[in-house]
Amino acid sequence: MEETEMELKPLNKESARPGGDPDNNNVENEDEDREVNQGNGIHLAPETMQPLLSSSQSTESNGGHITVEVDSTDSSCASEKKPKVLKNLKKELNETVFWKIKLWMAILIFLVSIISLILLLLFLCSGQKDDADDKYDRSSFVVPLKFTGTFTLANYSRVQDPVSQAELDNKMVINLGQKLTHIYESSPTLERYFSLAQIETIRQKDATVEFKLVFKMPEENKQLKRYILSREMVYSVLLQNLFELDTEDQPYIVLSSLSMEMVDN
């Protein structure tokens, strides 16, 4: 068998594409050569990244990674604006409003005035208001109103000597009179009308004490006698105070024995 020698001839780029333009082929091949990775992977040409990045950004080709660095011009501009704003604000506050009063002084005076006015109003509103009912003229209370009553003593002392018994009774009368006076003078409702509390007598036989109460009213007293100075009110005040007393207090009054009635003038 005869060996056939074939001569290999280089293929011209012009003949690679039928009817192709040699110049255009060269340009396209060169573009492809720049984009084709000769190693492993694909590198993006910096020229192809420029349209996608703003003028404040730059790219670096490092292996197969793309590093984007953002320009800090905007942040530096924002930081520069803050001192300018503060400077302008300070300048405006130091402007003179009238005479030698500057703007910041006027604002401060206004705030202090508002706070002072609020505090003054609160003080006036919280002040105790005069109650018209608390203003009265005792000299106009000229009409007397009397009550009589009795109660029994549980610890009445008896002695054989009449003189000594009289002395004990006298002390007990004074003590009981002071107690009744204190009760009605301490009453917010009856204190202004109260005039006298008097122990009439102590019956030694059953240790019963007879007492008298005197109140004074103004001439216009119909409603007063019906409600405030009624028998029920005067009796309830005495009974409530006797109930609150200590049972060891001398002399001890039996609450169930208390009776009272109004005396017609």
Backbone as a ProteinNet text record, in pm:
[ID]
protein_1_A
[PRIMARY]
MEETEMELKPLNKESARPGGDPDNNNVENEDEDREVNQGNGIHLAPETMQPLLSSSQSTESNGGHITVEVDSTDSSCASEKKPKVLKNLKKELNETVFWKIKLWMAILIFLVSIISLILLLLFLCSGQKDDADDKYDRSSFVVPLKFTGTFTLANYSRVQDPVSQAELDNKMVINLGQKLTHIYESSPTLERYFSLAQIETIRQKDATVEFKLVFKMPEENKQLKRYILSREMVYSVLLQNLFELDTEDQPYIVLSSLSMEMVDN
[TERTIARY]
85.8	0	88.1	50.7	131	84.9	185.5	157.1	134.6	28.9	-6.2	25.7	103	141.7	49.2	-5.1	-94.4	-29.2	-39.1	20.2	-89.3	-67.8	-163.9	-129	-222.1	-201.8	-282.1	-224.8	-299.2	-422.4	-525.6	-653.6	-663.4	-681.1	-689.2	-819.3	-813.6	-932.1	-1033	-985.5	-1077.9	-1168.8	-1111.1	-1189.2	-1268.6	-1259.7	-1333.2	-1481.2	-1525.9	-1668.2	-1693.1	-1768.7	-1793.5	-1860.8	-1807	-1864	-1847.4	-1764.7	-1748.5	-1651.7	-1665.7	-1577.1	-1457.1	-1337.4	-1218.3	-1205.7	-1234.3	-1216.5	-1313.2	-1438.8	-1538.3	-1507.1	-1457.4	-1422.2	-1311.4	-1214.5	-1103.2	-1149.1	-1241	-1289.5	-1367.2	-1452.4	-1532	-1443.6	-1342.3	-1252.8	-1175.1	-1135.3	-1059.3	-1147.3	-1275.1	-1366.3	-1387.1	-1399	-1419.9	-1297.4	-1177.8	-1054.9	-1043.6	-1091.8	-1083.1	-1179.5	-1292.2	-1392.5	-1374.9	-1299.4	-1279.7	-1174.2	-1202.8	-1107.1	-1009.9	-881.4	-781.2	-753.5	-794.5	-775.3	-906	-940.2	-1066.4	-1165.8	-1284.5	-1387	-1387.6	-1473.8	-1494.7	-1470	-1391.8	-1366.5	-1446.1	-1513.5	-1585.6	-1491.2	-1486.2	-1396.1	-1441.3	-1349.2	-1387	-1468.2	-1443.8	-1517.7	-1666.3	-1697.8	-1839.4	-1911.9	-1838	-1901	-1926.9	-1859.3	-1870.9	-2011.7	-2088.5	-2223.9	-2314	-2281.7	-2368.1	-2335.1	-2221.7	-2178.7	-2183.3	-2214.1	-2216.5	-2075.4	-2064.1	-1933.4	-1864.3	-1942	-1884.7	-1844.9	-1845.2	-1811	-1699.5	-1618.9	-1510.1	-1511.1	-1456.8	-1457.4	-1316	-1294.6	-1168.4	-1193.9	-1114.2	-1124	-1021.1	-1069.9	-980.6	-1026.2	-963.8	-1005.9	-1142.8	-1235.6	-1371.7	-1468.3	-1417.2	-1501.6	-1500.3	-1609.7	-1621.6	-1633.2	-1543.5	-1543.6	-1590.1	-1695.3	-1750.5	-1721.7	-1653.7	-1622.9	-1711.3	-1788	-1878.7	-1808.3	-1821.8	-1759.2	-1832.6	-1761.3	-1818.3	-1843.4	-1861.7	-1881.4	-2012.7	-2122.8	-2254.1	-2255.7	-2192.3	-2191.9	-2112.3	-2003.8	-1924.6	-2001	-2082.9	-2164	-2269.6	-2331.4	-2432.5	-2373	-2248.9	-2183.8	-2143.2	-2115.8	-2080	-2201.6	-2322.2	-2443	-2485.2	-2457.9	-2498.4	-2436.1	-2304.3	-2248	-2304.2	-2335	-2390.8	-2529.5	-2611.9	-2745.9	-2738.7	-2649.3	-2632.8	-2581.3	-2493	-2437.3	-2545.2	-2630.6	-2739.3	-2841.3	-2871.9	-2965.8	-2912	-2785.2	-2723	-2724.5	-2702.7	-2703.4	-2841.9	-2945.9	-3082	-3122.4	-3079.9	-3114.4	-3046.8	-2933	-2859	-2901.3	-2997.8	-3046.1	-3126.8	-3112.2	-3180.8	-3324.2	-3419	-3560	-3601.6	-3577.3	-3600.9	-3510	-3470.1	-3376.4	-3254.6	-3226.1	-3112.7	-3157.7	-3285.2	-3340	-3317.8	-3247	-3222.7	-3334.2	-3333.3	-3442.4	-3447.4	-3332.5	-3333.5	-3380	-3349.8	-3398.1	-3550.2	-3604.1	-3748.3	-3820.2	-3764.7	-3825.3	-3822.5	-3709.6	-3696.6	-3794.4	-3808.3	-3901.4	-4044.6	-4077.6	-4212.1	-4242.2	-4148.9	-4170.8	-4184	-4097	-4104.1	-4237	-4285.9	-4414.2	-4529.1	-4527.7	-4633.6	-4633.6	-4514.4	-4504.6	-4550	-4510.8	-4550.5	-4701.8	-4761.3	-4906.3	-4979.8	-4929.1	-4991.6	-4982.9	-4864.1	-4847.4	-4937	-4952.2	-5038.3	-5184.3	-5228.4	-5366	-5390.6	-5291.5	-5305.4	-5313	-5232.7	-5234	-5368	-5420.6	-5548.4	-5663.6	-5655.6	-5763.5	-5758.8	-5637	-5623	-5644	-5650.9	-5672.9	-5809.4	-5817.2	-5944.4	-6044.8	-6158.6	-6265	-6345.9	-6381.6	-6462	-6602.9	-6642.9	-6777.7	-6874.2	-6974.7	-7070.7	-7139.4	-7151.3	-7217.2	-7132.7	-6997.3	-6909	-6909.6	-6967.8	-6974.9	-7110.5	-7103.8	-7227.4	-7196.8	-7299.3	-7290.2	-7361.3	-7283.3	-7342	-7431.2	-7406.7	-7489.9	-7634.1	-7654.8	-7791.8	-7866.5	-7796.3	-7861.7	-7919.2	-8045.1	-8107.2	-8223.2	-8269.8	-8385.7	-8336.1	-8367.4	-8319.7	-8402.2	-8333.2	-8398.2	-8344.4	-8435.3	-8393	-8432.2	-8343.2	-8368.8	-8341	-8419.6	-8396.1	-8385.2	-8309.1	-8291.7	-8237.8	-8229.2	-8177.1	-8091	-8000.6	-7923.7	-7879.8	-7841	-7805.6	-7655.5	-7597.8	-7455.9	-7436.9	-7342.9	-7319	-7221	-7143.2	-7041.2	-7058.6	-7181.3	-7209.4	-7163.4	-7088.5	-7033.3	-7125.1	-7145.1	-7227.6	-7145.6	-7159.5	-7091.4	-7194	-7157.7	-7249.8	-7253.3	-7143.6	-7137.3	-7207.8	-7308.5	-7380.3	-7292.1	-7202.8	-7113.8	-7021.9	-6966.4	-6877.3	-6954.1	-7078.4	-7160.7	-7191.5	-7217	-7244.7	-7121	-7005.3	-6881.6	-6858.8	-6885.2	-6868.7	-6969.2	-7090.1	-7190.4	-7154.7	-7100.4	-7062.1	-6951.3	-6854.3	-6746.4	-6799.6	-6893.7	-6950.2	-7033.6	-7102.7	-7181.4	-7089.5	-6979.9	-6884.3	-6824.9	-6788.3	-6727.4	-6824.6	-6948.9	-7048.5	-7083.3	-7087.9	-7116.6	-7006.5	-6882	-6769.4	-6772	-6813.4	-6818.9	-6924.1	-7042.7	-7148.1	-7109.1	-7047.5	-7004.6	-6903.3	-6807.9	-6705	-6766.8	-6865.9	-6930.2	-6994.1	-7070.5	-7142.7	-7053.6	-6951.6	-6858.8	-6769.2	-6757.1	-6676.6	-6758	-6886.2	-6971.8	-6967.7	-6927	-6924.9	-7062.5	-7166.4	-7302.2	-7365.4	-7344.8	-7416.1	-7331.8	-7204.5	-7114.3	-7154.3	-7192.7	-7224.3	-7352	-7440.1	-7567.2	-7564.6	-7464.1	-7460.4	-7432.5	-7504.4	-7488	-7452.9	-7521.1	-7500.9	-7536.4	-7455.7	-7487.6	-7479.6	-7587.5	-7594.9	-7654.4	-7590.8	-7641.8	-7732.9	-7858	-7956.4	-7944.5	-7942.5	-7938.7	-7897.7	-7853.3	-7822.4	-7908.2	-7995.3	-8080.9	-8003.8	-7978.3	-7898.5	-7970.1	-8100.5	-8176.1	-8144.2	-8145.4	-8121.1	-8005.7	-7926.6	-7809.8	-7849	-7967.3	-8013.4	-7972	-7919.3	-7872.8	-7970.8	-8013.7	-8098.6	-8013.1	-8024.9	-7942.1	-8028.1	-7970.7	-8038.6	-7938.5	-7986.6	-7906.8	-7976.8	-7897.6	-7952.4	-7878.6	-7954.9	-7901.7	-7967.9	-7900.6	-7955.8	-7959.9	-8070.1	-8094.5	-8124.6	-8110.9	-8160.2	-8311.9	-8367.3	-8512.4	-8577.9	-8513.6	-8565.8	-8514.3	-8592.8	-8541.4	-8634.2	-8732.4	-8825.1	-8754.8	-8676.6	-8603.1	-8494	-8438.8	-8331.8	-8384.9	-8499.9	-8559.6	-8605.5	-8640.7	-8691.6	-8580.8	-8460.3	-8354.3	-8232.7	-8159.1	-8030.8	-8049.9	-8141.5	-8164.1	-8287.6	-8313.9	-8425.1	-8385.5	-8484.2	-8457.6	-8373.9	-8401.8	-8329.9	-8181.4	-8151	-8011	-7935.4	-7990.8	-7922.9	-7902.3	-8003.2	-7992.8	-7885.9	-7882.6	-7787.6	-7643.6	-7618.3	-7482.2	-7435.5	-7520.2	-7482.2	-7461.6	-7552.5	-7542.1	-7417.2	-7386	-7268.9	-7140.5	-7131.3	-7009.7	-6997.2	-7107	-7101	-7061.5	-7104.5	-7071.4	-6922	-6858.9	-6716.3	-6628	-6682.3	-6602.5	-6558.5	-6444.1	-6393.4	-6485	-6512.6	-6600.8	-6538.9	-6408	-6341.6	-6339.9	-6388.8	-6392.7	-6493.4	-6449.7	-6534.2	-6604.9	-6732.1	-6823.9	-6876.6	-6912.4	-6958.9	-7110	-7157.6	-7300	-7357.1	-7468.8	-7537.8	-7610.4	-7571.4	-7625	-7774.3	-7817.9	-7960.2	-8051.6	-7992.3	-8073.9	-8091.9	-8028.4	-8033.6	-8169.1	-8225.9	-8352.9	-8344.2	-8421.6	-8415.4	-8544.9	-8582.6	-8700.8	-8680.3	-8749.1	-8741.7	-8843.1	-8800.7	-8886.1	-8944.7	-9074.5	-9140.9	-9125	-9089.1	-9069.1	-9205
-118.1	0	121.3	213.3	333	434.5	492.2	596.3	727.6	791.2	919.3	1031	1118.5	1233.5	1348.1	1396.1	1510.2	1632.5	1735.2	1861.3	1946	1974.1	2056.6	2202.2	2274.9	2417	2493.8	2601.6	2683.3	2744.1	2738.4	2789	2936.9	3012.1	3158	3194.9	3299.9	3348.8	3401.6	3444	3495.7	3387.3	3262.3	3152.4	3078.6	3122.6	3053.1	3070.5	3177.4	3202.2	3247.1	3175.1	3210.3	3343.6	3422.1	3552.9	3648.6	3616.1	3703.3	3814.5	3917.8	4032.3	4008.2	4015.3	3986.1	4079.7	4207.3	4303.7	4278.9	4249.8	4225.9	4101	3997.9	3874	3895.8	3975.7	4001.4	4071.3	4168.3	4243.2	4153.3	4067.7	3978.9	3878.6	3825.1	3728	3790.7	3916.5	3982.6	4005.9	4041.6	4059.9	3929.6	3821	3691.9	3649.3	3681	3642.5	3712.4	3836	3907.9	3852.8	3800.8	3753	3608	3531.1	3390	3375.8	3297	3272.6	3167.3	3201	3104.9	3006	3034.9	2941.8	2872.5	2873.6	2812.7	2923.1	2922.5	3020.7	3132.5	3231.2	3342	3470.2	3558.7	3691.2	3791.6	3879.5	3984.8	4100.2	4145.5	4255.2	4381.4	4463.8	4587.6	4677.1	4669.4	4757.6	4723.6	4595	4555.7	4593.1	4620.2	4654.9	4803	4885.7	5029.1	5082.5	5036	5090.9	5056.8	4947.2	4905.7	4976	5042.6	5107.6	5257.2	5326.1	5471.5	5524.7	5653.7	5716.1	5713.1	5690.1	5688.7	5549.7	5451.2	5314.7	5268.9	5174.2	5115.9	4966.7	4893.3	4747.9	4696	4583.2	4514.1	4369.1	4317.5	4177.4	4101	4016.1	3940.2	3795.6	3718.7	3580.7	3578.5	3509	3500.3	3587.9	3682.8	3765.9	3907.9	3976.4	4116.7	4197.4	4290.1	4376.6	4514.6	4562.2	4693.5	4785.8	4895.3	4993.4	5115.1	5153.1	5265.8	5389.9	5493.8	5619.4	5679	5736.2	5792.2	5941.4	5988.9	6132.8	6178.9	6094.8	6133.5	6141.7	6042	6044	6160.9	6194.2	6308	6438.2	6445.2	6564.9	6579.2	6464	6468.3	6511.4	6462.5	6500.8	6646.7	6701.5	6842	6931.8	6880.5	6961.6	6983.9	6883.7	6895.9	7016	7035.5	7155.3	7283.4	7283.2	7403.3	7434.1	7327	7347.1	7399.4	7340.2	7385.7	7528.6	7560.4	7695.7	7797.1	7761.7	7851.7	7867.7	7755.3	7761.8	7849.5	7834.7	7916.8	8063.6	8088.2	8225.8	8287.5	8209.2	8260.2	8284.6	8196.8	8214.6	8337.2	8375.5	8490.6	8621.5	8615.8	8739.2	8819.6	8949.9	9039.3	9061.4	9035.1	9052.9	9197.6	9249.5	9390.4	9431.8	9555.9	9611.3	9520.8	9465.3	9374.5	9230.6	9207.6	9073.4	8992.6	8881.5	8792.8	8688.2	8616.3	8521.9	8414.1	8359.1	8252.3	8304.8	8432.2	8491	8505.7	8549.6	8565.5	8432.3	8324.7	8191.5	8146.2	8170.2	8129.9	8206.6	8337.1	8418.4	8371.1	8336.8	8289.5	8159.2	8064.9	7936.8	7954.3	8040.9	8064.1	8129	8219.2	8284.9	8185.3	8095.9	7995.9	7903.8	7856.9	7766.9	7837.5	7963.8	8039.9	8059.4	8086	8103.6	7975.2	7862.2	7733	7703.8	7728.3	7704.2	7794.9	7920.1	8012.7	7968.4	7922.6	7874.9	7751.9	7660.6	7541.6	7578.5	7677.3	7719.6	7781.5	7864.8	7929	7828.5	7730	7630.4	7535.8	7507.7	7413.9	7479.8	7612	7682.6	7650.9	7654.7	7624.5	7736.4	7696.7	7792.4	7815	7936.9	7970.6	7916.2	7836.7	7781.4	7883.7	7915.3	8014.5	7967.2	7836.3	7783.6	7801.3	7818	7834.9	7977.7	8068.7	8207.4	8231.4	8255.6	8279.2	8374.4	8437.1	8532.5	8473.6	8436.4	8372.1	8468.5	8596.3	8692.1	8692.3	8636.8	8629.2	8507.2	8418.7	8300.7	8340.1	8374	8427.7	8344	8251.2	8170.8	8042.4	8020.1	7899.4	7775.4	7662.7	7532.9	7437.3	7379.8	7299.8	7153.2	7067.1	6922.5	6875	6782.2	6718.3	6567.9	6503.9	6360.3	6298.2	6167	6090.9	5975.4	5929.6	5807.1	5753.5	5626.8	5558.9	5532.3	5546.7	5520.1	5376.1	5306.1	5166.5	5155.9	5258.3	5250.8	5363.6	5386.9	5494.4	5451.5	5539.2	5508.4	5562.4	5479.8	5518.7	5503.2	5602.6	5600	5630.8	5597.1	5618	5763.3	5829.8	5968.6	6059	6129.4	6218.3	6327.5	6381.2	6488.1	6435.9	6319	6259.6	6224.6	6177.4	6144.9	6269.7	6378.6	6504	6550.1	6533.5	6572.5	6484.9	6355	6264.3	6298.5	6327.4	6362.3	6492.4	6587.8	6715.3	6696.5	6613.1	6585.4	6513.4	6421.3	6348.1	6439.2	6532.7	6628.9	6711.5	6758.6	6837.5	6754	6631.2	6542.8	6512.9	6481.6	6450.9	6574.2	6690.5	6813.5	6845	6826	6847.9	6748.7	6625.4	6524.7	6559.3	6599.2	6635.6	6761.2	6856.7	6979.2	6948	6860.3	6823.8	6752	6668	6593.2	6687.3	6786.2	6873.9	6984.2	7024.4	7123.5	7061.6	6930.3	6861.5	6818.9	6840.2	6798.5	6902.8	6866.2	6963	7018	6940.2	6982	7070.4	7039.3	7107.6	7208.9	7213.1	7297.2	7444.5	7497.4	7640.2	7678	7581.1	7609.6	7575	7500.8	7453.3	7569.7	7567.5	7674.7	7621.1	7513.5	7469.2	7323	7251.7	7115.7	7117.1	7079.3	7091.9	6965.2	6918.1	6804	6859.3	6820.7	6873.1	6804.9	6672.5	6600	6455.4	6392.2	6249.8	6184.7	6096.1	6027.6	5910.5	5917.2	5815.1	5681.2	5682.9	5558.7	5462.3	5510.4	5423.8	5471.6	5568.2	5621.1	5678.3	5741.2	5803.3	5950.2	5991.9	6130	6201.9	6320.2	6405.7	6519.5	6544.4	6648.5	6738.5	6853.5	6950.1	7002.8	7016.1	7071.4	7194.5	7299.3	7423.3	7457.5	7480.5	7527.4	7661.6	7741.9	7869.9	7875.6	7930.5	7932.1	8075.2	8102.1	8231.3	8231.9	8347.8	8359.7	8275.4	8269.6	8183.7	8041.7	7960.7	7832.1	7714.9	7733.2	7624	7501.7	7522	7410.8	7359.1	7447.5	7408.7	7314.2	7344.8	7258.6	7125.9	7127.6	7005.2	6906.5	6955.7	6864.9	6868.2	6978.6	6981.6	6975.5	7052.2	7055	6975.2	6872.9	6785.2	6696.1	6639.6	6550.5	6431.5	6376.5	6260.3	6291.3	6409.6	6445.4	6465.4	6540.1	6566.7	6436.4	6351.9	6222.4	6133.3	6126.8	6039.5	6082.4	6212.8	6261.8	6219.9	6233.2	6194.1	6043.5	5966.4	5820.8	5768.5	5822.7	5777	5804.7	5920.1	5954.4	5874.2	5847.4	5763.3	5620.3	5574.4	5439.1	5424.8	5532.5	5527.4	5545.2	5582.3	5598	5462.6	5463.1	5342.1	5303.5	5174.3	5128	5149.8	5167.2	5191	5339	5421.5	5564.6	5593.4	5671.6	5701.8	5835.4	5848	5737.4	5672.9	5547.6	5472.4	5484.4	5521.5	5543.2	5421.4	5371.6	5260	5315.5	5269.3	5326.8	5300.9	5184.6	5150	5234.6	5303.8	5383.7	5527.2	5563.6	5701.5	5734.6	5845	5895.1	6046.1	6101.7	6247	6292.4	6419.8	6479	6631.6	6688.4	6833	6903.8	7017.4	7095.6	7210.4	7218.4	7328.2	7457.2	7563.2	7692.7	7756.6
0	0	0	-87.1	-97.8	5.6	66.1	166.1	96.4	130.2	69.2	165.4	120.8	201.8	172.5	281.7	266.6	326.5	253.5	297.3	361.1	487.1	559.5	543.8	500.3	479	583.1	627.5	727.8	665.4	738.4	692.3	723.6	622.5	639.8	708.1	786.1	854.4	756.9	642.8	543.9	492.3	487.6	432.7	538.7	667.4	774.9	761.9	710.4	697	554.7	486.3	345.5	337.1	248.7	223.3	335.6	434.7	551.5	524.3	598.9	588.5	676.1	622.6	703.9	820.8	796.8	908.1	1022.2	984.7	1089	1167.3	1096.1	1164.9	1264.4	1224	1315.1	1441.6	1426.8	1543.9	1638.3	1577.4	1661.8	1732.3	1659.8	1723.5	1836.6	1817.8	1924.4	2047.8	2020.5	2135.9	2208.3	2131.9	2194.8	2271.9	2215.5	2285.2	2418.7	2426.8	2555	2657.6	2614.4	2706.4	2745.6	2665.3	2694.1	2800.9	2898.5	3006.6	2963	2973.8	2935.3	3046.7	3165.7	3277	3307.6	3433.2	3476.3	3509.9	3455.5	3484.8	3383.3	3408.4	3316.8	3392.3	3332.8	3387.7	3308.5	3382.5	3315.4	3292.6	3170.9	3136.5	3205.7	3255.1	3321.8	3233.3	3100.8	3011.6	3011.4	3028.9	3026.5	3153.9	3264.8	3391	3404.7	3326.4	3342.8	3325.7	3226.3	3215	3333	3406.6	3517.2	3646.6	3655.3	3778.3	3761.5	3870.3	3866.5	3869	3850.9	3846.6	3981.6	4087.6	4222	4265.2	4174.1	4206.5	4114.9	4161.3	4083.2	4101.9	4005.4	4010.3	4003	4059.7	4051	4015.6	3928.2	3891.7	3970.9	4058.9	4144.7	4141.5	4055.8	4039.7	3977	4038.4	3989.3	4067.3	4153.7	4238.3	4189.2	4219.1	4180.7	4309.4	4327	4444.4	4403.2	4474	4441.5	4558.1	4532.9	4633.8	4611.3	4719.8	4709.9	4760.1	4686.3	4723.8	4843.6	4938.1	5060.1	5048.4	4929	4910.6	4971.3	4954	5005.2	5157.1	5223.1	5369.1	5423.5	5356.2	5401.4	5383.8	5279.1	5257.2	5367.2	5407.5	5512.8	5646	5673.3	5798.1	5797.8	5680.6	5673.2	5689.1	5656.4	5666.3	5811.4	5899.9	6038.8	6108.4	6102.1	6165.2	6106.5	5978.4	5916.6	5972.5	5991.9	6047.5	6190.1	6271.1	6408.4	6413.9	6322.5	6318.9	6283.3	6185.9	6146.9	6259.6	6329.7	6441.6	6554.1	6583.4	6687.2	6648.9	6524	6475.3	6488.1	6455.1	6465.4	6610	6701	6842.1	6902.7	6850.1	6902.3	6837.6	6748.6	6688	6789.5	6784.9	6878.3	6832.2	6923.2	6890.5	6912.4	7031	7059.3	7173.3	7169.6	7267	7277.8	7397.8	7413.6	7433.9	7410.5	7429.4	7302.9	7318.7	7205.7	7196.1	7084.8	7060.4	7167.2	7206.4	7306.6	7442.4	7470.9	7595.3	7592.5	7478	7465.8	7482.5	7423.5	7438.2	7583.8	7650.7	7790.9	7879.6	7856.1	7934.7	7912.8	7789.4	7758	7831.5	7830.7	7897.6	8049.1	8106.2	8250.8	8288.1	8204.7	8231.9	8227.6	8129.3	8119.1	8240.9	8280.5	8396.5	8523.9	8540	8658.5	8663.2	8547.6	8542.3	8578.8	8528.7	8561	8711	8769.5	8912.7	8994.9	8952	9024	9019.6	8902.8	8890.3	8976.3	8978.9	9061.9	9210.2	9249.4	9389.7	9427	9337.6	9365.9	9368.4	9278	9273.2	9391.8	9439.9	9551.3	9686.7	9688.7	9814.9	9872.5	9999.6	10066	10039.9	9989.6	9963.3	10091.6	10109.8	10227.7	10210.1	10306.4	10304.6	10364.7	10285.3	10334	10461	10479.7	10597.8	10723.1	10704.1	10818.2	10871.7	10798.2	10842.5	10910.9	11038.2	11113	11227.7	11273.9	11384.3	11505	11603.5	11721.6	11800.6	11782.5	11855.7	11805.8	11685.8	11632.6	11683.3	11756.9	11813.5	11950	11950.3	12072.6	12122.6	12042.4	12081.5	12148.2	12276	12344.6	12308	12307.6	12285.1	12390.6	12472.8	12587.1	12570.2	12625.9	12630.4	12772.6	12817.4	12946.7	12924.9	13014.5	13001.5	13127.9	13125.9	13239.9	13190	13274.4	13251.4	13387.2	13388.7	13513.9	13517.3	13636.2	13656.6	13705.4	13647.3	13685	13800.8	13826.8	13932.7	14034.4	14066.7	14164.6	14304.1	14371	14504.1	14613.7	14711.3	14825.9	14955.5	15043.6	15173.3	15282.4	15404.3	15516.3	15561.2	15549.4	15594.9	15494.9	15533.5	15439.8	15381.8	15465.5	15417.1	15308.7	15334.6	15235.6	15108.2	15127	15009.2	14927.4	14993.2	14922.9	14843.9	14903.1	14834.4	14711.4	14725	14609.9	14499.5	14538.8	14438	14367	14443.4	14383.5	14280.6	14313	14217.7	14093.7	14117.6	14005.1	13915	13974.4	13895.9	13806	13863.7	13784.1	13671.5	13704.5	13604.4	13490.7	13525.5	13422.8	13339.6	13401.8	13328.4	13227.5	13267.9	13176.1	13059.4	13091.1	12985.3	12880.9	12926	12831	12750.7	12817.2	12747.4	12638.7	12670.3	12572	12451.9	12475.3	12366.5	12265.9	12315.5	12222.7	12164.9	12237.1	12180.8	12073.6	12073.6	11972.5	11851.8	11855.3	11743.9	11632.2	11509.3	11398.9	11365.6	11392.2	11356.8	11463.1	11589.3	11697.5	11774	11748.2	11827.9	11825	11710	11700.1	11774.1	11795.2	11862.5	12010.5	12054	12191.5	12287	12398.6	12498.2	12636.9	12682.3	12820.4	12836.1	12920.5	12964.9	13117.7	13182.4	13327.9	13387.9	13497.7	13574	13683.1	13677.2	13773.2	13909	13909.7	14036.9	14012.7	14121.4	14120.1	14228.8	14188.4	14285.7	14346.2	14474.2	14540	14544.1	14539.8	14548.8	14435.6	14310.9	14194.6	14105	14154.1	14081	13945.8	13942	13817.9	13815.6	13702.8	13685.5	13594.8	13639.6	13557.4	13502.1	13371.9	13308.8	13221.2	13184.9	13098.2	12995.3	12873	12762.9	12708.5	12679.3	12625.2	12496.2	12390.3	12262.2	12229.2	12149.9	12107.6	11955.7	11906.4	11762.3	11717.8	11587.4	11535	11532.5	11505.7	11508.2	11398.2	11282.4	11176.1	11201	11271	11317.5	11290	11203.1	11178.5	11120.1	11015.6	10953.8	11047.3	11126.6	11219.1	11326.3	11381.4	11483.5	11425	11299.2	11237.5	11205.8	11174.2	11129.3	11221.9	11223.7	11295.2	11446.6	11497.8	11643.7	11683.4	11608.7	11646.2	11763.5	11828.7	11941.6	11897.5	11781.5	11730.5	11709.3	11654.3	11628.6	11759.4	11852.6	11980.4	12057.9	12057.7	12127.2	12062.5	11928.9	11858.5	11882.4	11885.1	11910.2	12049.4	12148.5	12285.1	12295	12240.2	12249.2	12178.5	12061.1	11986.8	12063.2	12124	12199.2	12327.3	12393.3	12513.5	12476.4	12360.9	12316.5	12289.4	12243.4	12211.3	12333.4	12447.1	12568.4	12621.9	12687.8	12750.6	12868	12881	12989.4	13126.9	13132.4	13260.5	13296.3	13203.1	13231.1	13343.5	13440.2	13556.4	13537.3	13564.2	13595	13467.7	13476.8	13361.4	13349.3	13229	13203.9	13131.5	13180.4	13116	12993.1	12874.2	12750.6	12734.6	12775.6	12759.7	12846.8	12946.4	13036.7	12988	12876.8	12829.8	12770.8	12816	12762.1	12748.6	12653.3	12629	12566.3	12596	12534.4	12523	12425.7	12403.6	12492.5	12548.5	12636.9	12555.6	12553.1	12481.6	12561.7	12491.7	12559	12590.3
[MASK]
+++++++++++++++++++++++++++++++++++++++++++++++++++++++++++++++++++++++++++++++++++++++++++++++++++++++++++++++++++++++++++++++++++++++++++++++++++++++++++++++++++++++++++++++++++++++++++++++++++++++++++++++++++++++++++++++++++++++++++++++++++++++++++++++++++++++++

